[in-house]
Amino acid sequence: MQNPTPSSRPRLEAFAGLALMLALATPFRAFLESGGVSGQAFRRNDEGHYVPRVMGFLQGEWGDFNFINPTLSLHLFHGATVVWGWWLVLIGRFESFEQFAAEAASNPSHVTLAARFLSISASVAAVSILYLIARRMFSAPVALLAGAAFAVNRTHAQRAPLAGSESLMVLFVLLCFLAILRYLREPSARRHALAGLLLGVAAATKYNAGIQVVTLVAASGLALASVRSAGASWGVVRQPRYWAGFVAAPLAFAAASPFAIVHFGEFVSEFGGQVTDFMGAGMKGIQEQESGWSFYVLDFPQSNAGLAFALLCALGVVAAGYRALVARDRRAVLLLAASLPCYLTLGSGLFHQMRFLLPSIPFLLVLGAWALGGSLSWATTKLVPESRAGLRSGLTALLVLGLGAWALLPSALETYERNAARFGRPDPRGELLTWLGGELAPGEPCVTYLHPAKLSPLTLEPRRGKWRELQADDEHLTPLEDLALASATLDDLRHELAGRQKLLVAIRSFASFLPQDGQVGELIADTLAYSERLKDLPYRDELGAYLADLARASAAAGRTRVERENGKRDQIMVVGVLDLSQD
């Protein structure tokens, strides 16, 4: 077998680096299913905005939009679900796609898993794109370190296994930046338009990606300054290669999020509210908090790659600022334009969450890797003679990767442990449903008492009122509130319940509200005081006592369960199947 030629060696090294990034990033993100029930995946926090709407798309319901976020992610998740459905048809799980669509419209697991897979894939791909960006701008060791820091980054790793828009947004932001690098290497209208198109697509995924227009402006300015220094007049600014992307960006946004144009009034209203919240305006006097800027600086180490690497990122920002002002370094200008504006616009509103910094974090990590690489390169230049150039570059690479691994390892281990604990364990809702399936058959008629009334997804899906996980139909479920309001007295209600067998109780509450003896009867009675529908019921106290007695009997028979909710420190789920036949 022949040795690689000099021209093919860099390509092989790039492919090897990409493979390493994929292998490193995947274990920190690949937490698809946590249901604890075969074929079930329950919605995690922050997935409720997306999953129900995509389920509606499968039934042709296209009018349910909430422009708090753009709509491109919904369409991409819908496409991923369709591909997943056709695959299941191909392998014989369903006889036709129509059968799959009917199942997916009532069982959120299909949409949830398809959307999570797409989000995880986008996040892993983003790590590879950042590696390519850093390799193109700097050196292979710096690229490997930046990619590794991104692969184990806590904020990105925690958002990846969610059916949400953030991982897709970051991928498109990085692709936009990569297109900007290609544009600066050889400015043309087509390359500028491509960068603008990707910027518009990123903003159609999540609004705050639009701040990356600053990077495109910086790139246009750098290209223009280059031709101006060569003697060109200001008239060249009229050439499309300096502004084509600014036309392409809004057109791409409209094409990728068409319902924002169809429902333009709603879009403007929700978008305006998001801008107000994002900038911190309009929040004064509601809640006084520490400055948003200090929060995102002080919280950066523990939320990302640890204190050591955070200090490298800070050093990189300072060094890049110096190089941008003194050395006119294009790389420094671009990285600062891609990272700092998002920081500066976060303000001090109600939303102090590191995820709002997601589009800037990758570029801050590159600055950190560059700072370490540049410092060690300077040190080895002083220590190793110029005649030993090979030894100098090898020693620099070894030190960059070794010290970088030392800086990242503690944070990486903690990130994996946290994600495994958060996403890898069985969801208690799955255990509840497994138990509930033995107590109550799918489709079995029963009376329901849910608190809150739109409790989901354990029992009811609010948008259609169906019992998703057990596949029960609407006519099998009778809310207790309906029967109570139709009865003048408790005796009338008990007479109405006499012909029924079971009462399903499902309550989301706090562990501190549960009596110390673990009995759920008192908790059930207490929740009636918070029932908006039953606030004027004359016999509400009597009803509470009646339910408490039923719950005690069911608890004694082992027909009630209390589980701590997944990801919630103090929140619990109480489920009971109360026997009405013995009343």
PEDAHU-V106772 format. One record per residue. N is the residue number from 1. RES is the residue in one letter. SS is DSSP state (hx for helix, st for strand, lp for the rest). PHI is phi in radians with two decimals (999 if undefined). BURIAL is b if it has 9 or more other C-alpha atoms within 8 Angstrom, else e. Layout:
{{N | RES | SS | PHI | BURIAL} {N | RES | SS | PHI | BURIAL}}
//
This chain:
{{1 | M | lp | 999 | e} {2 | Q | lp | -1.32 | e} {3 | N | lp | -1.24 | e} {4 | P | lp | -1.09 | e} {5 | T | lp | -1.24 | e} {6 | P | hx | -0.98 | e} {7 | S | hx | -1.29 | e} {8 | S | hx | -1.56 | e} {9 | R | hx | -1.07 | b} {10 | P | hx | -1.04 | e} {11 | R | hx | -1.19 | e} {12 | L | hx | -1.13 | e} {13 | E | hx | -1.11 | e} {14 | A | hx | -1.13 | b} {15 | F | hx | -1.12 | e} {16 | A | hx | -1.11 | e} {17 | G | hx | -1.12 | b} {18 | L | hx | -1.10 | b} {19 | A | hx | -1.09 | e} {20 | L | hx | -1.14 | e} {21 | M | hx | -1.11 | b} {22 | L | hx | -1.09 | b} {23 | A | hx | -1.18 | e} {24 | L | hx | -1.39 | b} {25 | A | hx | -1.33 | b} {26 | T | hx | -1.06 | b} {27 | P | hx | -1.08 | e} {28 | F | hx | -1.40 | b} {29 | R | hx | -2.16 | b} {30 | A | lp | -1.40 | e} {31 | F | lp | -2.07 | b} {32 | L | lp | -1.34 | e} {33 | E | lp | -2.09 | b} {34 | S | lp | -2.39 | b} {35 | G | lp | -1.32 | b} {36 | G | lp | 1.38 | b} {37 | V | lp | -2.20 | b} {38 | S | lp | -1.01 | e} {39 | G | lp | 1.40 | e} {40 | Q | lp | -2.01 | b} {41 | A | lp | -2.45 | b} {42 | F | lp | -1.63 | b} {43 | R | lp | -1.12 | b} {44 | R | lp | -1.60 | e} {45 | N | lp | -0.97 | e} {46 | D | lp | 1.34 | e} {47 | E | lp | -1.72 | b} {48 | G | lp | -1.18 | b} {49 | H | lp | -1.27 | e} {50 | Y | lp | -1.86 | b} {51 | V | hx | -1.03 | b} {52 | P | hx | -1.08 | b} {53 | R | hx | -1.20 | b} {54 | V | hx | -1.16 | b} {55 | M | hx | -1.07 | b} {56 | G | hx | -1.16 | b} {57 | F | hx | -1.01 | b} {58 | L | lp | -1.11 | b} {59 | Q | lp | -1.84 | b} {60 | G | lp | 1.39 | e} {61 | E | lp | -1.64 | e} {62 | W | lp | -1.86 | e} {63 | G | lp | -1.68 | e} {64 | D | lp | -1.64 | e} {65 | F | lp | -2.16 | e} {66 | N | lp | -2.28 | e} {67 | F | lp | -1.46 | b} {68 | I | lp | -1.02 | e} {69 | N | lp | -2.19 | e} {70 | P | lp | -1.11 | b} {71 | T | lp | -1.84 | b} {72 | L | hx | -1.04 | b} {73 | S | hx | -1.04 | b} {74 | L | hx | -1.06 | b} {75 | H | hx | -1.18 | b} {76 | L | hx | -1.17 | e} {77 | F | hx | -1.16 | b} {78 | H | hx | -1.08 | b} {79 | G | hx | -1.08 | e} {80 | A | hx | -1.11 | b} {81 | T | hx | -1.17 | b} {82 | V | hx | -1.10 | e} {83 | V | hx | -1.07 | e} {84 | W | hx | -1.07 | b} {85 | G | hx | -1.13 | b} {86 | W | hx | -1.13 | b} {87 | W | hx | -1.11 | e} {88 | L | hx | -1.13 | b} {89 | V | hx | -1.17 | b} {90 | L | hx | -1.10 | e} {91 | I | lp | -1.56 | e} {92 | G | lp | 1.60 | e} {93 | R | lp | -1.23 | e} {94 | F | lp | -2.29 | b} {95 | E | lp | -1.32 | e} {96 | S | lp | -2.65 | e} {97 | F | hx | -1.18 | b} {98 | E | hx | -1.06 | e} {99 | Q | hx | -1.13 | b} {100 | F | hx | -1.08 | b} {101 | A | hx | -1.05 | b} {102 | A | hx | -1.13 | b} {103 | E | hx | -1.19 | e} {104 | A | hx | -1.19 | b} {105 | A | lp | -1.29 | b} {106 | S | lp | -2.04 | b} {107 | N | lp | -2.12 | b} {108 | P | lp | -1.19 | b} {109 | S | hx | -1.05 | b} {110 | H | hx | -1.12 | b} {111 | V | hx | -1.14 | b} {112 | T | hx | -1.06 | b} {113 | L | hx | -1.18 | b} {114 | A | hx | -1.11 | b} {115 | A | hx | -1.18 | b} {116 | R | hx | -1.10 | b} {117 | F | hx | -1.05 | b} {118 | L | hx | -1.14 | b} {119 | S | hx | -1.13 | b} {120 | I | hx | -1.10 | b} {121 | S | hx | -1.08 | e} {122 | A | hx | -1.11 | b} {123 | S | hx | -1.17 | b} {124 | V | hx | -1.14 | b} {125 | A | hx | -1.10 | b} {126 | A | hx | -1.09 | b} {127 | V | hx | -1.07 | b} {128 | S | hx | -1.15 | b} {129 | I | hx | -1.13 | b} {130 | L | hx | -1.11 | b} {131 | Y | hx | -1.03 | b} {132 | L | hx | -1.12 | b} {133 | I | hx | -1.09 | b} {134 | A | hx | -1.16 | b} {135 | R | hx | -1.17 | b} {136 | R | hx | -1.21 | e} {137 | M | hx | -1.48 | e} {138 | F | lp | -2.26 | b} {139 | S | lp | -2.26 | b} {140 | A | hx | -1.08 | e} {141 | P | hx | -1.08 | b} {142 | V | hx | -1.10 | b} {143 | A | hx | -1.12 | b} {144 | L | hx | -1.11 | b} {145 | L | hx | -1.19 | b} {146 | A | hx | -1.09 | b} {147 | G | hx | -1.11 | b} {148 | A | hx | -1.13 | b} {149 | A | hx | -1.09 | b} {150 | F | hx | -1.25 | b} {151 | A | hx | -1.09 | b} {152 | V | lp | -1.75 | b} {153 | N | lp | -1.07 | b} {154 | R | hx | -1.17 | b} {155 | T | hx | -1.09 | b} {156 | H | hx | -1.21 | b} {157 | A | hx | -1.14 | b} {158 | Q | hx | -1.31 | b} {159 | R | hx | -1.53 | b} {160 | A | hx | -1.13 | b} {161 | P | lp | -1.41 | b} {162 | L | lp | -2.01 | b} {163 | A | lp | -1.34 | b} {164 | G | lp | -2.48 | b} {165 | S | lp | -1.63 | b} {166 | E | hx | -1.23 | b} {167 | S | hx | -1.14 | b} {168 | L | hx | -1.13 | b} {169 | M | hx | -1.04 | b} {170 | V | hx | -1.08 | b} {171 | L | hx | -1.04 | b} {172 | F | hx | -1.20 | b} {173 | V | hx | -1.09 | b} {174 | L | hx | -1.21 | b} {175 | L | hx | -1.11 | b} {176 | C | hx | -1.07 | b} {177 | F | hx | -1.11 | b} {178 | L | hx | -1.10 | b} {179 | A | hx | -1.15 | b} {180 | I | hx | -1.13 | b} {181 | L | hx | -1.08 | e} {182 | R | hx | -1.13 | b} {183 | Y | hx | -1.11 | b} {184 | L | hx | -1.20 | b} {185 | R | hx | -1.20 | e} {186 | E | lp | -2.65 | e} {187 | P | lp | -1.04 | b} {188 | S | lp | -2.70 | b} {189 | A | hx | -1.11 | b} {190 | R | hx | -1.15 | e} {191 | R | hx | -1.24 | b} {192 | H | hx | -1.16 | b} {193 | A | hx | -1.13 | b} {194 | L | hx | -1.10 | b} {195 | A | hx | -1.08 | b} {196 | G | hx | -1.14 | b} {197 | L | hx | -1.06 | b} {198 | L | hx | -1.16 | b} {199 | L | hx | -1.12 | b} {200 | G | hx | -1.11 | b} {201 | V | hx | -1.16 | b} {202 | A | hx | -1.08 | b} {203 | A | hx | -1.19 | b} {204 | A | hx | -1.28 | b} {205 | T | hx | -1.55 | b} {206 | K | lp | -2.72 | b} {207 | Y | hx | -1.01 | b} {208 | N | hx | -1.21 | b} {209 | A | hx | -1.16 | b} {210 | G | hx | -1.07 | b} {211 | I | hx | -1.10 | e} {212 | Q | hx | -1.24 | b} {213 | V | hx | -1.05 | e} {214 | V | hx | -1.07 | b} {215 | T | hx | -1.15 | b} {216 | L | hx | -1.16 | b} {217 | V | hx | -1.09 | e} {218 | A | hx | -1.08 | b} {219 | A | hx | -1.12 | b} {220 | S | hx | -1.09 | b} {221 | G | hx | -1.12 | e} {222 | L | hx | -1.13 | b} {223 | A | hx | -1.13 | b} {224 | L | hx | -1.16 | b} {225 | A | hx | -1.09 | e} {226 | S | hx | -1.13 | e} {227 | V | hx | -1.30 | b} {228 | R | hx | -1.18 | b} {229 | S | hx | -1.17 | e} {230 | A | lp | -1.53 | e} {231 | G | lp | 1.81 | e} {232 | A | lp | -1.27 | b} {233 | S | lp | -1.49 | e} {234 | W | hx | -1.17 | e} {235 | G | hx | -1.11 | e} {236 | V | hx | -1.17 | e} {237 | V | hx | -1.10 | b} {238 | R | hx | -1.31 | e} {239 | Q | lp | -1.29 | e} {240 | P | hx | -1.03 | b} {241 | R | hx | -1.16 | b} {242 | Y | hx | -1.81 | b} {243 | W | lp | -2.45 | b} {244 | A | hx | -1.03 | b} {245 | G | hx | -1.17 | b} {246 | F | hx | -1.28 | b} {247 | V | hx | -1.47 | b} {248 | A | hx | -1.19 | b} {249 | A | hx | -1.08 | b} {250 | P | hx | -1.16 | b} {251 | L | hx | -1.15 | b} {252 | A | hx | -1.17 | b} {253 | F | hx | -1.07 | b} {254 | A | hx | -1.13 | b} {255 | A | hx | -1.22 | e} {256 | A | hx | -1.44 | b} {257 | S | lp | -2.28 | b} {258 | P | lp | -1.12 | b} {259 | F | hx | -1.26 | e} {260 | A | hx | -1.18 | b} {261 | I | hx | -1.48 | b} {262 | V | hx | -1.09 | e} {263 | H | lp | -1.92 | e} {264 | F | hx | -1.09 | b} {265 | G | hx | -1.08 | e} {266 | E | hx | -1.11 | b} {267 | F | hx | -1.07 | b} {268 | V | hx | -1.07 | e} {269 | S | hx | -1.11 | e} {270 | E | hx | -1.20 | b} {271 | F | hx | -1.12 | b} {272 | G | hx | -1.07 | e} {273 | G | hx | -1.13 | e} {274 | Q | hx | -1.15 | b} {275 | V | hx | -1.09 | e} {276 | T | hx | -1.08 | b} {277 | D | hx | -1.17 | b} {278 | F | hx | -1.12 | b} {279 | M | hx | -1.44 | b} {280 | G | lp | 1.51 | b} {281 | A | lp | -1.32 | b} {282 | G | lp | 1.36 | e} {283 | M | lp | -1.72 | b} {284 | K | lp | -1.10 | b} {285 | G | lp | 1.54 | e} {286 | I | lp | -1.52 | e} {287 | Q | lp | -2.69 | e} {288 | E | lp | -1.51 | e} {289 | Q | lp | -2.31 | e} {290 | E | lp | -1.16 | e} {291 | S | lp | -0.96 | e} {292 | G | hx | -1.05 | b} {293 | W | hx | -1.13 | b} {294 | S | hx | -1.17 | e} {295 | F | hx | -1.06 | b} {296 | Y | hx | -1.24 | b} {297 | V | hx | -1.43 | e} {298 | L | hx | -1.25 | e} {299 | D | lp | -1.54 | b} {300 | F | hx | -1.02 | b} {301 | P | hx | -1.03 | b} {302 | Q | hx | -1.29 | e} {303 | S | hx | -1.65 | b} {304 | N | lp | -2.29 | b} {305 | A | lp | -2.21 | b} {306 | G | hx | 1.60 | b} {307 | L | hx | -1.15 | e} {308 | A | hx | -1.05 | b} {309 | F | hx | -1.29 | b} {310 | A | hx | -1.08 | b} {311 | L | hx | -1.14 | b} {312 | L | hx | -1.11 | b} {313 | C | hx | -1.10 | b} {314 | A | hx | -1.10 | b} {315 | L | hx | -1.09 | b} {316 | G | hx | -1.12 | b} {317 | V | hx | -1.09 | b} {318 | V | hx | -1.12 | e} {319 | A | hx | -1.12 | b} {320 | A | hx | -1.16 | b} {321 | G | hx | -1.07 | b} {322 | Y | hx | -1.12 | b} {323 | R | hx | -1.18 | b} {324 | A | hx | -1.17 | b} {325 | L | hx | -1.44 | e} {326 | V | hx | -1.66 | e} {327 | A | hx | -1.65 | e} {328 | R | lp | 0.92 | e} {329 | D | lp | -1.31 | b} {330 | R | hx | -1.06 | e} {331 | R | hx | -1.09 | e} {332 | A | hx | -1.13 | b} {333 | V | hx | -1.07 | b} {334 | L | hx | -1.14 | b} {335 | L | hx | -1.19 | b} {336 | L | hx | -1.18 | b} {337 | A | hx | -1.15 | b} {338 | A | hx | -1.46 | b} {339 | S | hx | -1.96 | b} {340 | L | hx | -1.27 | b} {341 | P | hx | -0.98 | b} {342 | C | hx | -1.12 | b} {343 | Y | hx | -1.02 | b} {344 | L | hx | -1.29 | e} {345 | T | hx | -1.65 | e} {346 | L | lp | -1.22 | b} {347 | G | lp | 1.12 | b} {348 | S | lp | -2.36 | b} {349 | G | lp | -1.44 | b} {350 | L | lp | -1.37 | b} {351 | F | lp | -1.78 | e} {352 | H | lp | -1.72 | b} {353 | Q | lp | -2.41 | e} {354 | M | hx | -1.11 | b} {355 | R | hx | -1.13 | e} {356 | F | hx | -1.25 | e} {357 | L | hx | -1.67 | b} {358 | L | hx | -0.89 | b} {359 | P | hx | -1.19 | b} {360 | S | hx | -1.69 | b} {361 | I | hx | -0.98 | b} {362 | P | hx | -1.00 | b} {363 | F | hx | -1.30 | b} {364 | L | hx | -1.16 | b} {365 | L | hx | -1.16 | b} {366 | V | hx | -1.10 | b} {367 | L | hx | -1.07 | b} {368 | G | hx | -1.12 | b} {369 | A | hx | -1.13 | b} {370 | W | hx | -1.12 | b} {371 | A | hx | -1.09 | b} {372 | L | hx | -1.17 | b} {373 | G | hx | -1.09 | b} {374 | G | hx | -1.15 | e} {375 | S | hx | -1.13 | e} {376 | L | hx | -1.25 | b} {377 | S | hx | -1.11 | b} {378 | W | hx | -1.11 | e} {379 | A | hx | -1.16 | e} {380 | T | hx | -1.20 | b} {381 | T | hx | -1.10 | b} {382 | K | hx | -1.31 | e} {383 | L | hx | -1.62 | e} {384 | V | lp | -1.89 | b} {385 | P | lp | -1.07 | b} {386 | E | hx | -1.12 | e} {387 | S | hx | -1.20 | e} {388 | R | hx | -1.85 | e} {389 | A | hx | -1.07 | b} {390 | G | hx | -1.12 | e} {391 | L | hx | -1.10 | e} {392 | R | hx | -1.08 | b} {393 | S | hx | -1.18 | b} {394 | G | hx | -1.15 | e} {395 | L | hx | -1.14 | b} {396 | T | hx | -1.07 | b} {397 | A | hx | -1.07 | b} {398 | L | hx | -1.12 | e} {399 | L | hx | -1.21 | b} {400 | V | hx | -1.06 | b} {401 | L | hx | -1.25 | b} {402 | G | hx | -1.18 | e} {403 | L | hx | -1.18 | e} {404 | G | hx | -1.11 | b} {405 | A | hx | -1.12 | b} {406 | W | hx | -1.10 | e} {407 | A | hx | -1.22 | b} {408 | L | hx | -1.59 | b} {409 | L | hx | -1.03 | e} {410 | P | hx | -1.05 | b} {411 | S | hx | -1.15 | b} {412 | A | hx | -1.09 | b} {413 | L | hx | -1.11 | e} {414 | E | hx | -1.18 | e} {415 | T | hx | -1.08 | b} {416 | Y | hx | -1.13 | b} {417 | E | hx | -1.09 | e} {418 | R | hx | -1.18 | e} {419 | N | hx | -1.17 | b} {420 | A | hx | -1.13 | b} {421 | A | hx | -1.24 | e} {422 | R | hx | -1.40 | b} {423 | F | hx | -1.90 | b} {424 | G | hx | -1.46 | b} {425 | R | lp | -1.39 | e} {426 | P | lp | -1.08 | b} {427 | D | lp | -1.26 | b} {428 | P | hx | -0.97 | b} {429 | R | hx | -1.09 | b} {430 | G | hx | -1.15 | b} {431 | E | hx | -1.11 | b} {432 | L | hx | -1.09 | b} {433 | L | hx | -1.21 | b} {434 | T | hx | -1.05 | b} {435 | W | hx | -1.16 | e} {436 | L | hx | -1.12 | e} {437 | G | hx | -1.07 | b} {438 | G | hx | -1.41 | e} {439 | E | hx | -1.63 | e} {440 | L | lp | -2.51 | e} {441 | A | lp | -1.29 | e} {442 | P | lp | -0.98 | e} {443 | G | lp | 1.51 | b} {444 | E | lp | -1.25 | e} {445 | P | lp | -1.06 | b} {446 | C | st | -2.80 | b} {447 | V | st | -1.65 | b} {448 | T | st | -2.15 | b} {449 | Y | st | -2.26 | b} {450 | L | st | -2.01 | b} {451 | H | st | -2.45 | b} {452 | P | lp | -1.21 | e} {453 | A | lp | -1.10 | e} {454 | K | lp | -1.83 | b} {455 | L | lp | -1.04 | b} {456 | S | lp | -2.71 | e} {457 | P | lp | -1.72 | b} {458 | L | lp | -1.02 | b} {459 | T | lp | -2.14 | b} {460 | L | lp | -2.03 | b} {461 | E | st | -1.60 | b} {462 | P | lp | -0.99 | b} {463 | R | lp | -1.23 | e} {464 | R | lp | -2.26 | e} {465 | G | lp | 1.17 | e} {466 | K | st | -1.85 | b} {467 | W | st | -1.49 | b} {468 | R | lp | -1.04 | b} {469 | E | lp | -1.17 | b} {470 | L | lp | -1.68 | b} {471 | Q | lp | 1.06 | b} {472 | A | st | -1.46 | b} {473 | D | lp | -1.57 | b} {474 | D | hx | -1.01 | e} {475 | E | hx | -1.19 | e} {476 | H | hx | -1.50 | b} {477 | L | st | -1.92 | b} {478 | T | st | -2.15 | b} {479 | P | st | -1.08 | b} {480 | L | hx | -1.05 | b} {481 | E | hx | -1.02 | b} {482 | D | hx | -1.09 | e} {483 | L | hx | -1.18 | b} {484 | A | hx | -1.16 | b} {485 | L | hx | -1.20 | b} {486 | A | lp | -1.53 | e} {487 | S | lp | -1.99 | b} {488 | A | lp | -1.37 | e} {489 | T | lp | -2.38 | e} {490 | L | hx | -1.12 | b} {491 | D | hx | -1.06 | e} {492 | D | hx | -1.09 | b} {493 | L | hx | -1.14 | b} {494 | R | hx | -1.14 | e} {495 | H | hx | -1.13 | e} {496 | E | hx | -1.16 | e} {497 | L | hx | -1.43 | e} {498 | A | lp | -1.07 | b} {499 | G | lp | -1.53 | e} {500 | R | lp | -1.98 | b} {501 | Q | lp | -1.79 | b} {502 | K | st | -2.40 | b} {503 | L | st | -2.13 | b} {504 | L | st | -1.54 | b} {505 | V | st | -1.97 | b} {506 | A | st | -2.42 | b} {507 | I | st | -2.30 | b} {508 | R | st | -1.77 | b} {509 | S | st | -2.60 | b} {510 | F | st | -1.96 | b} {511 | A | hx | -1.04 | e} {512 | S | hx | -1.17 | e} {513 | F | hx | -1.46 | e} {514 | L | lp | -1.38 | b} {515 | P | lp | -0.99 | b} {516 | Q | lp | -1.08 | e} {517 | D | lp | -1.37 | e} {518 | G | lp | 1.41 | e} {519 | Q | lp | -1.25 | b} {520 | V | lp | -1.65 | b} {521 | G | hx | -1.03 | b} {522 | E | hx | -1.12 | b} {523 | L | hx | -1.11 | b} {524 | I | hx | -1.09 | b} {525 | A | hx | -1.11 | b} {526 | D | hx | -1.15 | b} {527 | T | hx | -1.16 | b} {528 | L | hx | -1.08 | b} {529 | A | hx | -1.19 | e} {530 | Y | hx | -1.81 | e} {531 | S | lp | -1.35 | b} {532 | E | lp | -1.12 | e} {533 | R | lp | -1.22 | e} {534 | L | lp | -1.82 | b} {535 | K | lp | -1.11 | b} {536 | D | lp | -1.80 | e} {537 | L | lp | -1.21 | e} {538 | P | lp | -1.14 | e} {539 | Y | lp | -1.94 | e} {540 | R | hx | -1.12 | b} {541 | D | hx | -1.11 | e} {542 | E | hx | -1.10 | e} {543 | L | hx | -1.11 | b} {544 | G | hx | -1.07 | b} {545 | A | hx | -1.13 | b} {546 | Y | hx | -1.11 | e} {547 | L | hx | -1.13 | b} {548 | A | hx | -1.08 | b} {549 | D | hx | -1.10 | b} {550 | L | hx | -1.07 | b} {551 | A | hx | -1.15 | b} {552 | R | hx | -1.11 | b} {553 | A | hx | -1.15 | e} {554 | S | hx | -1.20 | b} {555 | A | hx | -1.12 | b} {556 | A | hx | -1.11 | e} {557 | A | lp | -1.55 | e} {558 | G | lp | 1.31 | e} {559 | R | lp | -1.91 | b} {560 | T | st | -2.30 | b} {561 | R | st | -2.34 | b} {562 | V | st | -2.22 | e} {563 | E | st | -2.26 | b} {564 | R | st | -1.38 | b} {565 | E | lp | -1.19 | b} {566 | N | lp | -1.10 | e} {567 | G | lp | 1.41 | e} {568 | K | lp | -2.03 | e} {569 | R | lp | -1.22 | e} {570 | D | lp | -2.06 | e} {571 | Q | st | -1.58 | b} {572 | I | st | -2.22 | b} {573 | M | st | -2.12 | b} {574 | V | st | -1.89 | b} {575 | V | st | -2.27 | b} {576 | G | st | -2.53 | b} {577 | V | st | -1.96 | b} {578 | L | st | -1.56 | b} {579 | D | st | -1.45 | b} {580 | L | lp | -1.54 | b} {581 | S | lp | -1.24 | b} {582 | Q | lp | -1.69 | e} {583 | D | lp | -1.20 | e}}
//
